[in-house]
Amino acid sequence: MNLTKKSSYGLIATLELAHASEAAPQSASSIAEQYSLPVSFIEKILHELRHAGLVRSKQGRTGGYFLARPPQDISVRDVLEALGESLDLVGCLNSASHCGLTDCCPTQGAWRHIDTRFKRLLDSLSLQSLLHSEDLTP
């Protein structure tokens, strides 16, 4: 697994939306400017998140983006998967992978166990919990 800038920026964008409310939608440009990110890339990410049902948009002068669900109901895993990230820690856990050691690999069970726990952790981390976690402040 190798998370991309897209997933990092997507998490930034969703956390910004979690700070805001439906009454005060955030524009892609305001999010991009705040973090010196490319506006077009943030727009693309927000479009993908909208297509996945995590984000909604409002047109017009006071328009912008807002979360489609409460921040406590959106997990980090939801965001990463909506952006097409592979969350498999090692390639052999993916059913499409063709590793020659699959039938006799001594570490496959360990990787599967670690992978399961990692995905549970991502499921347990909501946007709300990230906003209020003292462990995550620099």
LUMTORGU-218267 format. One record per residue (C-alpha): chain; x, y, z negated; residue in one letter. Coordinates in Angstrom, 1 decimal, m for minus. Each point is the difference from the previous one (the first is absolute). Layout:
BEGIN
+----+--------+--------+--------+----+
! ch !      u !      v !      w ! aa !
+----+--------+--------+--------+----+
!  A !      X !      Y !      Z !  A !
...
+----+--------+--------+--------+----+
END
This chain:
BEGIN
+----+--------+--------+--------+----+
! ch !      u !      v !      w ! aa !
+----+--------+--------+--------+----+
!  A !    0.0 !    0.0 !    0.0 !  M !
!  A !    1.2 !    3.4 !    0.9 !  N !
!  A !   m2.3 !    2.9 !   m0.6 !  L !
!  A !    0.1 !    2.7 !    2.6 !  T !
!  A !   m0.3 !    3.8 !   m0.1 !  K !
!  A !   m3.5 !   m0.4 !    1.1 !  K !
!  A !   m0.9 !   m1.9 !   m3.1 !  S !
!  A !    1.9 !    2.4 !   m2.2 !  S !
!  A !   m1.7 !    3.0 !    1.6 !  Y !
!  A !   m3.4 !   m1.8 !   m0.2 !  G !
!  A !    0.4 !   m0.5 !   m3.7 !  L !
!  A !    0.9 !    3.7 !   m0.4 !  I !
!  A !   m3.0 !    1.0 !    2.0 !  A !
!  A !   m2.5 !   m2.2 !   m1.9 !  T !
!  A !    1.4 !    1.2 !   m3.3 !  L !
!  A !   m0.5 !    3.6 !    1.1 !  E !
!  A !   m3.6 !   m0.9 !    0.9 !  L !
!  A !   m0.4 !   m1.6 !   m3.3 !  A !
!  A !    1.0 !    3.3 !   m1.7 !  H !
!  A !   m2.7 !    1.8 !    2.0 !  A !
!  A !   m3.7 !   m0.5 !    0.0 !  S !
!  A !   m2.6 !   m0.6 !    2.7 !  E !
!  A !   m1.0 !    3.6 !   m0.5 !  A !
!  A !    3.5 !    1.2 !    0.9 !  A !
!  A !    1.2 !   m2.1 !    3.0 !  P !
!  A !    3.7 !    0.2 !    0.8 !  Q !
!  A !    1.3 !    0.7 !    3.5 !  S !
!  A !    2.7 !   m2.1 !    1.6 !  A !
!  A !    2.0 !    3.2 !    0.5 !  S !
!  A !   m0.2 !    1.0 !   m3.7 !  S !
!  A !    1.3 !   m3.4 !   m1.1 !  I !
!  A !    2.7 !    0.0 !    2.6 !  A !
!  A !    1.2 !    3.5 !   m0.8 !  E !
!  A !    0.1 !   m0.7 !   m3.8 !  Q !
!  A !    2.5 !   m2.9 !    0.6 !  Y !
!  A !    1.6 !    1.3 !    3.2 !  S !
!  A !   m1.3 !   m2.9 !    2.0 !  L !
!  A !   m1.0 !    0.0 !    3.7 !  P !
!  A !   m3.6 !    1.1 !    0.3 !  V !
!  A !   m0.7 !   m2.3 !    3.0 !  S !
!  A !    1.2 !   m3.0 !   m2.0 !  F !
!  A !   m2.1 !    0.8 !   m3.0 !  I !
!  A !   m3.0 !    0.4 !    2.3 !  E !
!  A !    0.6 !   m3.4 !    1.6 !  K !
!  A !    0.3 !   m1.6 !   m3.5 !  I !
!  A !   m3.2 !    1.6 !   m1.2 !  L !
!  A !   m1.7 !   m1.1 !    3.1 !  H !
!  A !    1.1 !   m3.6 !   m0.6 !  E !
!  A !   m1.1 !    0.2 !   m3.7 !  L !
!  A !   m3.4 !    1.4 !    1.2 !  R !
!  A !   m0.4 !   m2.9 !    2.5 !  H !
!  A !    0.8 !   m2.4 !   m2.9 !  A !
!  A !   m2.8 !    1.6 !   m2.1 !  G !
!  A !    2.3 !    1.4 !   m2.7 !  L !
!  A !   m0.3 !    3.7 !    1.1 !  V !
!  A !   m2.9 !    2.1 !    1.3 !  R !
!  A !    0.2 !    3.2 !    1.8 !  S !
!  A !   m2.2 !    3.1 !    0.1 !  K !
!  A !   m0.1 !    2.3 !    3.1 !  Q !
!  A !   m0.1 !    3.7 !    0.0 !  G !
!  A !    1.5 !    3.0 !   m1.6 !  R !
!  A !    0.1 !   m1.6 !   m3.5 !  T !
!  A !    0.8 !   m3.4 !    1.4 !  G !
!  A !    2.7 !   m2.4 !   m0.6 !  G !
!  A !    0.6 !   m3.4 !   m1.4 !  Y !
!  A !   m1.1 !   m1.6 !   m3.3 !  F !
!  A !    0.0 !   m3.5 !   m1.4 !  L !
!  A !   m2.9 !   m2.2 !    1.0 !  A !
!  A !    0.0 !   m1.7 !   m3.4 !  R !
!  A !    1.0 !    1.1 !   m3.5 !  P !
!  A !    3.8 !   m0.1 !   m0.6 !  P !
!  A !   m0.4 !   m2.8 !   m2.6 !  Q !
!  A !   m1.6 !   m2.2 !    2.8 !  D !
!  A !    2.9 !    0.4 !    2.5 !  I !
!  A !    3.2 !   m2.0 !   m0.7 !  S !
!  A !    3.5 !    0.5 !    1.4 !  V !
!  A !   m0.5 !   m3.3 !    1.8 !  R !
!  A !   m3.1 !    1.4 !    1.7 !  D !
!  A !    1.9 !    3.0 !    1.3 !  V !
!  A !    3.0 !   m2.1 !    1.2 !  L !
!  A !   m2.1 !   m2.6 !    1.8 !  E !
!  A !   m2.2 !    2.7 !    1.6 !  A !
!  A !    3.2 !    1.4 !    1.5 !  L !
!  A !    0.9 !   m3.4 !    1.4 !  G !
!  A !    2.9 !   m0.8 !   m2.4 !  E !
!  A !    1.0 !   m3.6 !   m0.4 !  S !
!  A !    0.2 !   m0.7 !   m3.7 !  L !
!  A !    1.7 !   m3.4 !    0.3 !  D !
!  A !    3.3 !    0.2 !   m1.9 !  L !
!  A !    1.7 !   m2.6 !    2.2 !  V !
!  A !   m0.9 !   m1.0 !    3.6 !  G !
!  A !   m0.6 !   m3.7 !   m0.8 !  C !
!  A !   m3.1 !    0.9 !   m2.0 !  L !
!  A !   m1.7 !    1.3 !    3.1 !  N !
!  A !   m1.8 !   m2.8 !    1.8 !  S !
!  A !    1.2 !    1.3 !    3.4 !  A !
!  A !    3.6 !   m0.4 !   m1.1 !  S !
!  A !    2.0 !   m3.0 !    1.3 !  H !
!  A !    2.7 !   m0.8 !   m2.5 !  C !
!  A !    1.9 !   m3.2 !    0.5 !  G !
!  A !    0.2 !   m0.5 !   m3.8 !  L !
!  A !   m3.7 !    0.2 !   m0.7 !  T !
!  A !   m0.4 !   m3.7 !   m0.7 !  D !
!  A !    3.1 !   m0.2 !   m2.3 !  C !
!  A !    0.7 !    3.5 !   m1.3 !  C !
!  A !    0.8 !   m0.1 !   m3.7 !  P !
!  A !   m0.9 !    3.7 !   m0.4 !  T !
!  A !   m3.3 !    0.2 !    1.8 !  Q !
!  A !   m2.0 !   m0.7 !   m3.2 !  G !
!  A !    1.9 !    2.6 !   m1.9 !  A !
!  A !   m0.6 !    2.6 !    2.8 !  W !
!  A !   m3.7 !   m0.9 !    0.1 !  R !
!  A !   m0.3 !    0.5 !   m3.7 !  H !
!  A !    1.9 !    3.3 !    0.1 !  I !
!  A !   m2.1 !    1.1 !    3.0 !  D !
!  A !   m3.3 !   m0.8 !   m1.8 !  T !
!  A !    1.0 !    2.0 !   m3.1 !  R !
!  A !    1.2 !    2.9 !    2.2 !  F !
!  A !   m3.3 !    0.2 !    1.8 !  K !
!  A !   m1.9 !   m0.2 !   m3.3 !  R !
!  A !    2.0 !    3.0 !   m1.2 !  L !
!  A !   m0.8 !    2.0 !    3.1 !  L !
!  A !   m3.7 !   m0.9 !   m0.5 !  D !
!  A !    0.2 !    1.1 !   m3.6 !  S !
!  A !    1.4 !    3.4 !    0.8 !  L !
!  A !   m2.8 !    2.4 !    0.9 !  S !
!  A !    0.5 !    3.5 !    1.3 !  L !
!  A !   m1.6 !    1.1 !   m3.3 !  Q !
!  A !    2.6 !   m1.9 !   m2.0 !  S !
!  A !    2.8 !    1.5 !    2.0 !  L !
!  A !   m1.3 !    3.5 !   m0.6 !  L !
!  A !    0.0 !   m0.5 !   m3.8 !  H !
!  A !    3.0 !   m2.3 !   m0.5 !  S !
!  A !    2.8 !    1.6 !   m2.1 !  E !
!  A !    2.3 !   m2.8 !    1.2 !  D !
!  A !   m0.1 !    1.5 !    3.5 !  L !
!  A !    0.9 !    3.5 !   m0.8 !  T !
!  A !    3.6 !    0.9 !    0.8 !  P !
+----+--------+--------+--------+----+
END
